[in-house]
């Protein structure tokens, strides 16, 4: 085998290995389910009142009370419509921070989402 052929073989092998690794990484990224968490609304409370998640997590609030509620961020970053019994509202938290929220109909109802990288 000539030196040039050995170099070409090594380069081709390295290139194919790189392509294979990129393909595997893409498959893993596609297969990883998005992060999700839930908050139940019931008895005039948000359960869990404090929830810690990673960036990219989608939180879904579900109204289990027999009266309407809302989910409104104190900083204005998200706001649900009025949620009747069984209605849901989802929001994806993309950046780290502390996000307080409340029910605009019943302001004593409060909760906090902590997003940590």
N, CA, C and O of each residue as an XYZ file, in Angstrom:
468
protein
N       0.838     -1.166      0.000
C       0.000      0.000      0.000
C       0.887      1.235      0.000
O       1.862      1.323      0.747
N       0.535      2.165     -0.836
C       1.341      3.383     -0.886
C       0.939      4.315      0.255
O      -0.139      4.207      0.839
N       1.848      5.223      0.538
C       1.600      6.189      1.613
C       0.355      7.044      1.285
O      -0.466      7.284      2.170
N       0.207      7.495      0.055
C      -0.934      8.315     -0.351
C      -2.241      7.543     -0.180
O      -3.244      8.105      0.259
N      -2.230      6.248     -0.529
C      -3.432      5.429     -0.376
C      -3.797      5.281      1.097
O      -4.976      5.341      1.445
N      -2.801      5.089      1.972
C      -3.051      4.978      3.410
C      -3.664      6.263      3.949
O      -4.583      6.220      4.767
N      -3.160      7.399      3.494
C      -3.684      8.694      3.950
C      -5.121      8.866      3.484
O      -5.979      9.295      4.255
N      -5.391      8.530      2.211
C      -6.756      8.635      1.692
C      -7.707      7.709      2.440
O      -8.841      8.087      2.734
N      -7.251      6.501      2.747
C      -8.070      5.546      3.483
C      -8.382      6.084      4.877
O      -9.518      5.987      5.340
N      -7.373      6.654      5.551
C      -7.553      7.213      6.877
C      -8.525      8.406      6.825
O      -9.398      8.531      7.684
N      -8.375      9.270      5.831
C      -9.265     10.436      5.703
C     -10.696      9.989      5.444
O     -11.626     10.541      6.033
N     -10.889      9.013      4.587
C     -12.231      8.513      4.290
C     -12.847      7.889      5.541
O     -14.027      8.094      5.827
N     -12.052      7.135      6.275
C     -12.531      6.503      7.501
C     -12.942      7.558      8.528
O     -13.979      7.429      9.179
N     -12.130      8.594      8.665
C     -12.438      9.677      9.599
C     -13.709     10.404      9.182
O     -14.554     10.718     10.021
N     -13.844     10.668      7.900
C     -15.025     11.350      7.383
C     -16.273     10.515      7.619
O     -17.288     11.040      8.076
N     -16.215      9.221      7.315
C     -17.370      8.352      7.525
C     -17.723      8.245      8.996
O     -18.902      8.211      9.347
N     -16.712      8.192      9.869
C     -16.956      8.152     11.310
C     -17.651      9.417     11.781
O     -18.564      9.361     12.605
N     -17.215     10.564     11.255
C     -17.837     11.840     11.612
C     -19.284     11.905     11.164
O     -20.149     12.379     11.901
N     -19.546     11.429      9.956
C     -20.919     11.423      9.442
C     -21.789     10.502     10.287
O     -22.931     10.839     10.601
N     -21.255      9.344     10.655
C     -22.005      8.408     11.490
C     -22.312      9.026     12.842
O     -23.431      8.891     13.336
N     -21.347      9.699     13.452
C     -21.560     10.332     14.757
C     -22.623     11.432     14.648
O     -23.466     11.568     15.535
N     -22.586     12.217     13.563
C     -23.589     13.268     13.378
C     -24.976     12.653     13.215
O     -25.957     13.196     13.724
N     -25.066     11.548     12.524
C     -26.339     10.874     12.314
C     -26.884     10.336     13.637
O     -28.077     10.459     13.917
N     -26.011      9.741     14.447
C     -26.427      9.219     15.750
C     -26.896     10.357     16.637
O     -27.927     10.239     17.298
N     -26.148     11.469     16.664
C     -26.529     12.620     17.482
C     -27.885     13.175     17.046
O     -28.701     13.556     17.886
N     -28.123     13.221     15.748
C     -29.407     13.717     15.244
C     -30.535     12.784     15.655
O     -31.617     13.246     16.019
N     -30.296     11.464     15.602
C     -31.314     10.499     16.027
C     -31.626     10.648     17.505
O     -32.790     10.577     17.899
N     -30.609     10.854     18.328
C     -30.818     11.028     19.763
C     -31.627     12.294     20.016
O     -32.558     12.287     20.822
N     -31.279     13.378     19.333
C     -32.002     14.638     19.513
C     -33.468     14.483     19.120
O     -34.353     15.019     19.786
N     -33.725     13.747     18.035
C     -35.115     13.539     17.604
C     -35.853     12.636     18.582
O     -37.048     12.823     18.811
N     -35.165     11.668     19.159
C     -35.810     10.697     20.028
C     -36.075     11.248     21.420
O     -36.976     10.761     22.104
N     -35.316     12.254     21.864
C     -35.487     12.785     23.204
C     -36.813     13.542     23.283
O     -37.031     14.506     22.549
N     -37.689     13.099     24.173
C     -38.963     13.799     24.287
C     -38.758     15.175     24.906
O     -37.852     15.361     25.719
N     -39.582     16.130     24.533
C     -39.463     17.445     25.149
C     -39.796     17.345     26.632
O     -40.628     16.537     27.046
N     -39.131     18.181     27.420
C     -39.392     18.184     28.850
C     -40.788     18.752     29.102
O     -41.210     19.707     28.449
N     -41.489     18.157     30.049
C     -42.839     18.610     30.366
C     -43.102     18.445     31.856
O     -42.538     17.566     32.508
N     -43.954     19.291     32.373
C     -44.390     19.205     33.765
C     -45.811     19.736     33.827
O     -46.286     20.380     32.892
N     -46.488     19.460     34.940
C     -47.867     19.921     35.043
C     -48.137     20.535     36.408
O     -47.502     20.202     37.409
N     -49.095     21.436     36.407
C     -49.592     22.058     37.626
C     -51.104     21.887     37.619
O     -51.777     22.271     36.663
N     -51.625     21.315     38.677
C     -53.064     21.132     38.809
C     -53.657     22.313     39.568
O     -53.079     22.781     40.549
N     -54.800     22.790     39.117
C     -55.521     23.852     39.807
C     -56.706     23.200     40.499
O     -57.546     22.565     39.861
N     -56.761     23.367     41.817
C     -57.854     22.766     42.571
C     -57.972     23.394     43.945
O     -56.971     23.759     44.564
N     -59.203     23.517     44.417
C     -59.467     24.064     45.739
C     -58.794     25.426     45.935
O     -58.239     25.715     46.995
N     -58.857     26.242     44.899
C     -58.298     27.600     44.907
C     -56.794     27.621     45.169
O     -56.289     28.535     45.820
N     -56.078     26.614     44.662
C     -54.613     26.588     44.783
C     -53.993     26.029     43.503
O     -54.634     25.317     42.730
N     -52.718     26.382     43.312
C     -51.902     25.780     42.260
C     -51.045     24.713     42.935
O     -50.292     25.007     43.865
N     -51.163     23.480     42.464
C     -50.334     22.394     43.008
C     -49.453     21.860     41.901
O     -49.962     21.204     40.993
N     -48.247     22.092     41.932
C     -47.293     22.535     42.938
C     -47.181     24.057     42.925
O     -47.184     24.682     41.865
N     -47.081     24.642     44.116
C     -46.974     26.097     44.179
C     -45.606     26.575     43.729
O     -45.487     27.674     43.188
N     -44.561     25.763     43.942
C     -43.215     26.069     43.450
C     -42.748     24.863     42.653
O     -42.789     23.731     43.136
N     -42.308     25.115     41.436
C     -41.872     24.042     40.550
C     -40.553     24.452     39.914
O     -40.448     25.547     39.361
N     -39.541     23.587     39.984
C     -38.236     23.870     39.398
C     -38.046     22.993     38.166
O     -38.197     21.772     38.224
N     -37.709     23.645     37.040
C     -37.556     22.937     35.761
C     -36.325     23.448     35.035
O     -35.697     24.416     35.464
N     -35.984     22.790     33.930
C     -34.877     23.216     33.068
C     -35.429     24.032     31.898
O     -36.601     23.895     31.547
N     -34.591     24.881     31.292
C     -35.042     25.605     30.094
C     -35.531     24.624     29.028
O     -34.973     23.540     28.863
N     -36.569     25.017     28.315
C     -37.152     24.159     27.291
C     -38.316     23.329     27.798
O     -38.945     22.607     27.025
N     -38.612     23.422     29.094
C     -39.708     22.648     29.669
C     -41.042     23.340     29.410
O     -41.173     24.552     29.577
N     -42.018     22.556     29.005
C     -43.373     23.058     28.827
C     -44.186     22.686     30.065
O     -44.281     21.517     30.440
N     -44.766     23.701     30.685
C     -45.638     23.493     31.842
C     -47.074     23.563     31.352
O     -47.429     24.456     30.583
N     -47.899     22.623     31.794
C     -49.318     22.641     31.482
C     -50.104     22.748     32.777
O     -49.987     21.906     33.667
N     -50.914     23.808     32.864
C     -51.818     23.991     33.994
C     -53.171     23.433     33.599
O     -53.647     23.691     32.493
N     -53.801     22.669     34.491
C     -55.120     22.097     34.232
C     -56.061     22.513     35.355
O     -55.763     22.318     36.533
N     -57.203     23.089     34.975
C     -58.179     23.518     35.977
C     -59.061     22.342     36.378
O     -59.881     21.862     35.596
N     -58.873     21.892     37.613
C     -59.701     20.815     38.154
C     -60.792     21.330     39.073
O     -61.567     20.547     39.623
N     -60.857     22.655     39.243
C     -61.909     23.260     40.061
C     -63.199     23.361     39.258
O     -63.187     23.284     38.030
N     -64.305     23.533     39.962
C     -65.583     23.695     39.264
C     -65.906     25.163     38.998
O     -67.032     25.497     38.630
N     -64.913     26.044     39.187
C     -65.068     27.458     38.862
C     -63.893     27.894     37.996
O     -62.846     27.246     38.021
N     -64.036     28.970     37.233
C     -62.970     29.420     36.335
C     -61.760     29.980     37.078
O     -61.867     30.498     38.190
N     -60.605     29.858     36.423
C     -59.345     30.426     36.910
C     -58.529     30.886     35.705
O     -58.843     30.557     34.561
N     -57.471     31.656     35.985
C     -56.509     32.046     34.955
C     -55.105     31.763     35.471
O     -54.903     31.484     36.653
N     -54.149     31.841     34.567
C     -52.728     31.723     34.903
C     -52.044     32.915     34.252
O     -51.974     33.003     33.026
N     -51.535     33.842     35.082
C     -50.974     35.089     34.574
C     -49.604     35.321     35.200
O     -49.472     35.330     36.424
N     -48.578     35.510     34.361
C     -47.229     35.792     34.858
C     -47.172     37.202     35.430
O     -47.726     38.138     34.854
N     -46.500     37.347     36.566
C     -46.343     38.673     37.172
C     -45.540     39.604     36.272
O     -45.741     40.818     36.298
N     -44.622     39.037     35.467
C     -43.809     39.870     34.569
C     -44.440     40.032     33.184
O     -43.841     40.651     32.304
N     -45.635     39.488     32.982
C     -46.336     39.626     31.712
C     -45.877     38.681     30.613
O     -46.308     38.823     29.469
N     -45.014     37.721     30.927
C     -44.471     36.838     29.889
C     -45.466     35.794     29.382
O     -45.285     35.262     28.287
N     -46.504     35.492     30.148
C     -47.547     34.579     29.680
C     -48.866     34.921     30.371
O     -48.894     35.489     31.462
N     -49.957     34.555     29.694
C     -51.293     34.813     30.237
C     -52.271     33.860     29.564
O     -52.350     33.799     28.337
N     -53.002     33.128     30.364
C     -54.004     32.220     29.807
C     -55.324     32.949     29.588
O     -55.544     34.047     30.098
N     -56.177     32.317     28.830
C     -57.574     32.747     28.774
C     -58.222     32.244     30.064
O     -57.568     31.564     30.855
N     -59.453     32.555     30.279
C     -60.169     32.017     31.439
C     -60.321     30.512     31.226
O     -60.824     30.067     30.194
N     -59.884     29.744     32.209
C     -59.917     28.287     32.114
C     -61.121     27.752     32.876
O     -61.201     27.885     34.097
N     -62.053     27.147     32.150
C     -63.171     26.479     32.803
C     -62.713     25.098     33.270
O     -61.580     24.696     33.004
N     -63.576     24.384     33.955
C     -63.245     23.055     34.461
C     -62.736     22.165     33.328
O     -63.390     22.008     32.298
N     -61.557     21.589     33.543
C     -60.955     20.692     32.556
C     -60.111     21.382     31.501
O     -59.382     20.709     30.772
N     -60.187     22.700     31.395
C     -59.381     23.428     30.413
C     -57.909     23.412     30.817
O     -57.564     23.280     31.991
N     -57.057     23.552     29.803
C     -55.604     23.536     30.011
C     -54.964     24.747     29.366
O     -55.474     25.307     28.396
N     -53.826     25.139     29.936
C     -52.998     26.198     29.373
C     -51.552     25.741     29.473
O     -51.127     25.259     30.522
N     -50.786     25.888     28.386
C     -49.384     25.473     28.375
C     -48.489     26.639     27.985
O     -48.861     27.498     27.186
N     -47.296     26.642     28.575
C     -46.284     27.642     28.245
C     -44.920     26.976     28.345
O     -44.657     26.216     29.277
N     -44.040     27.270     27.362
C     -42.681     26.718     27.362
C     -41.717     27.770     27.877
O     -41.653     28.884     27.358
N     -40.970     27.400     28.904
C     -39.985     28.289     29.517
C     -38.644     28.061     28.839
O     -38.057     26.986     28.960
N     -38.160     29.067     28.129
C     -36.954     28.909     27.318
C     -35.690     29.441     27.968
O     -34.588     29.084     27.554
N     -35.830     30.294     28.985
C     -34.628     30.863     29.600
C     -34.712     30.769     31.123
O     -35.802     30.764     31.696
N     -33.546     30.695     31.769
C     -33.523     30.625     33.234
C     -34.135     31.867     33.870
O     -34.093     32.959     33.305
N     -34.696     31.678     35.042
C     -35.260     32.793     35.781
C     -36.287     32.332     36.792
O     -36.570     31.141     36.927
N     -36.835     33.296     37.491
C     -37.860     33.071     38.496
C     -39.144     33.697     37.955
O     -39.179     34.900     37.694
N     -40.193     32.901     37.786
C     -41.421     33.358     37.162
C     -42.593     33.168     38.126
O     -43.127     32.068     38.268
N     -42.981     34.263     38.783
C     -44.145     34.234     39.643
C     -45.398     34.369     38.804
O     -45.388     35.031     37.767
N     -46.481     33.743     39.249
C     -47.753     33.848     38.528
C     -48.909     33.812     39.523
O     -48.729     33.485     40.696
N     -50.103     34.155     39.031
C     -51.281     34.211     39.887
C     -52.532     34.013     39.039
O     -52.469     33.995     37.810
N     -53.659     33.865     39.710
C     -54.965     33.823     39.044
C     -55.526     35.236     39.095
O     -55.689     35.796     40.179
N     -55.822     35.817     37.948
C     -56.320     37.196     37.928
C     -57.739     37.309     38.493
O     -58.165     38.402     38.866
N     -58.466     36.206     38.558
C     -59.820     36.210     39.131
C     -59.741     36.095     40.656
O     -60.544     36.678     41.384
N     -58.749     35.323     41.117
C     -58.553     35.081     42.554
C     -57.079     35.358     42.876
O     -56.290     34.419     42.982
N     -56.697     36.626     43.032
C     -55.281     37.006     43.157
C     -54.528     36.392     44.333
O     -53.297     36.416     44.360
N     -55.259     35.841     45.309
C     -54.569     35.173     46.420
C     -53.961     33.831     45.971
O     -53.133     33.255     46.676
N     -54.370     33.351     44.818
C     -53.808     32.116     44.259
C     -52.510     32.464     43.553
O     -52.523     33.196     42.563
N     -51.388     31.951     44.047
C     -50.097     32.268     43.463
C     -49.249     31.010     43.300
O     -49.494     29.981     43.929
N     -48.252     31.128     42.441
C     -47.291     30.041     42.237
C     -46.018     30.607     41.662
O     -45.966     31.770     41.261
N     -44.986     29.775     41.622
C     -43.688     30.193     41.097
C     -43.082     29.058     40.292
O     -43.088     27.900     40.711
N     -42.558     29.418     39.123
C     -41.760     28.490     38.312
C     -40.323     28.977     38.371
O     -40.031     30.132     38.063
N     -39.426     28.074     38.772
C     -37.992     28.377     38.796
C     -37.366     27.608     37.641
O     -37.456     26.382     37.576
N     -36.729     28.344     36.727
C     -36.092     27.716     35.573
C     -34.584     27.816     35.775
O     -34.016     28.908     35.777
N     -33.942     26.651     35.945
C     -32.491     26.577     36.164
C     -31.825     25.833     35.026
O     -32.292     24.776     34.600
N     -30.718     26.399     34.531
C     -29.974     25.747     33.451
C     -29.287     24.498     33.964
O     -28.609     23.810     33.202
